Amino acid sequence: MELVIQKNALAALSKVRPKAARAIRNRLKSIAADPFAKHTNVERLKGVKDGFRLRHGSLRVLYRLDRNAGRMIVEVVATRGEAYRIR
């Protein structure tokens, strides 16, 4: 699947420490390569069709899969307290 990071998520990712941002990007790339496999620290979001959450320390990355277009769209990168309020 193609990995698409929305503008607001990209801006939030640029404010994260470089080492953590690199780790998050690598995890997202590996998930996009096989999105339907079992990945650690990834959970399905309740109430969001094809929505998932990646946990990396205190950060949460919320993304959804667009099966028709073959895209994995990263929508939110935020701390635990903020991530679910933004959505």
C-alpha positions as CSV (number, residue, x, y, z in Angstrom):
1,M,0.0,0.0,0.0
2,E,1.0,3.6,-0.6
3,L,1.9,5.5,2.6
4,V,0.3,9.0,2.6
5,I,1.0,11.3,5.6
6,Q,-1.4,14.3,5.8
7,K,0.0,17.8,6.2
8,N,-1.0,18.2,9.8
9,A,0.4,14.8,10.8
10,L,3.7,15.7,8.9
11,A,4.0,18.9,10.8
12,A,3.4,17.2,14.1
13,L,6.0,14.5,13.2
14,S,8.5,17.2,12.5
15,K,8.2,18.5,16.0
16,V,9.0,15.1,17.5
17,R,12.6,14.2,18.5
18,P,14.5,13.0,15.3
19,K,15.2,9.5,16.7
20,A,11.5,9.0,17.6
21,A,10.3,10.4,14.2
22,R,12.7,8.1,12.3
23,A,11.4,5.1,14.3
24,I,7.7,6.1,13.7
25,R,8.4,6.5,9.9
26,N,10.1,3.1,9.7
27,R,7.2,1.5,11.6
28,L,4.7,3.1,9.3
29,K,6.6,1.9,6.2
30,S,6.7,-1.7,7.5
31,I,2.9,-1.5,8.3
32,A,2.1,-0.1,4.9
33,A,4.1,-3.0,3.3
34,D,1.7,-5.5,4.9
35,P,-1.2,-3.7,6.6
36,F,-3.3,-6.7,7.3
37,A,-0.6,-8.7,9.2
38,K,-0.4,-8.6,13.0
39,H,1.8,-5.7,14.1
40,T,2.9,-5.0,17.7
41,N,1.5,-1.8,19.3
42,V,-1.2,-1.5,16.6
43,E,-4.9,-1.6,17.6
44,R,-8.1,-1.2,15.6
45,L,-10.0,2.0,16.4
46,K,-13.6,1.5,17.6
47,G,-16.2,3.4,15.6
48,V,-13.8,4.2,12.7
49,K,-14.1,2.1,9.6
50,D,-10.6,0.7,8.8
51,G,-9.1,3.0,11.4
52,F,-6.0,2.0,13.4
53,R,-3.7,3.3,16.1
54,L,0.0,2.9,16.4
55,R,1.5,3.5,19.9
56,H,5.1,4.7,20.2
57,G,5.9,5.6,23.7
58,S,3.6,8.5,24.7
59,L,2.8,9.3,21.1
60,R,-0.2,7.9,19.1
61,V,-0.3,7.7,15.3
62,L,-3.9,7.4,14.0
63,Y,-4.3,6.1,10.5
64,R,-6.9,4.6,8.2
65,L,-6.7,2.2,5.3
66,D,-8.4,3.1,2.0
67,R,-8.7,-0.3,0.5
68,N,-10.1,0.9,-2.8
69,A,-7.3,3.3,-3.5
70,G,-4.6,1.1,-1.9
71,R,-3.5,3.8,0.5
72,M,-2.6,4.0,4.2
73,I,-3.4,7.5,5.3
74,V,-1.8,8.9,8.4
75,E,-4.2,11.5,9.9
76,V,-2.9,12.3,13.4
77,V,0.4,12.3,15.3
78,A,-0.1,13.5,18.8
79,T,0.5,12.6,22.5
80,R,-1.9,10.2,24.1
81,G,-4.0,12.9,25.8
82,E,-4.5,14.9,22.6
83,A,-4.7,12.2,19.8
84,Y,-8.2,11.0,20.5
85,R,-9.6,14.6,21.1
86,I,-8.4,15.7,17.6
87,R,-10.3,13.0,15.8
